[in-house]
Structures are given as structure tokens and as C-alpha cells.
Amino acid sequence: MNKKGHVLNAALLSIGLGYLLEPAGNLATFETIVSIGVPITLGALFPDVDTAFGKHRKTLHNLPILAGFIVFPELFGNLEWVWVGILTHYVLDVAGSKRGIALFYPLWKQEFGLPVGVAVSSRRADLVTVLVTAAEVALAAVLVFRFPQEGIELARQSIGF
């Protein structure tokens, strides 16, 4: 995907996550959208910095970079949502584009993608971006609402309630 697609993905994802985390639809929802939206958008744009150096879709499009951004908040106490933007950038490049990314670079240069992607210049790229984002929000909803309930139910059953 191109920059426009990654920004569209980050913006829509931030709105969806904002409503999942603060569903009231009031000022608190808007504040949540903005507070997570800025770092998610920065993270969504970060992997394409490798167009200025290194090998595009390899140097900054891999699991070691993502792992570093997942650990970073624990070590330094900031950038909590940047990794979400980076992860969704990867998902969009793998699921939405024909080329894919080198997930295990520099250990393995093979690029991985799904056969459902479109060319970056395709007029269907925006539609694919919206569909991928909808799937990401749906998955987030399952993680936010379904798994905690199942965990509580499992705990109740295991202690005999």
C-alpha cells in the first residue's frame, strides 16, 4: 500500500479502537481517538522510512522491528500505541498488496503476502484498505469483549462456580 492507504488505515483503525475502548460516543471517546490516533498513525508511517535507506519492505518491515516497538513502552514508558500502527502497516502490506513483506529479514529475505492483494496503484486499493481495516477492528472487538468474558467464565468453572 502507499502512504495514503496507511494513513487511511490508521485513521479508521483509531476511530474504531477509540469507540471500542470508550464507547460512550462523547468527548472521552474523541479524546481516546486522538490520544491513540497520533501514535498509531506515526507507527503506520514508520516502516516506509526504509524507502530512504536500506531495502524497502525488508529493512523496517520485519518482526524484529515490531518486537522492538512492542518492548519499547515497557523500557521507556512511552510510545504505547506506535506498535499497533506498525503491526497494521505490516498487515496491510501482507493482505492488501501483491508484493508482501520480508517478515524475518535480515535472517530470511523471502517476502510473504496473501494472494488477495492488489497493486499499490490499483483503483481498488482504497477499498482493500477499508476491508482490511474492518477486519482489524473486528478482531480488536473480539479481543476486547469476547476473550475477557471467556476467561472469567473459565475461571468460574475451574473453581466450581
Summary of the structure (lengths in Angstrom):
residues: 161
radius of gyration: 17.3
end to end distance: 49.6
largest distance: 58.9
contacts: 507
relative contact order: 0.15
helix: 66%
strand: 2%
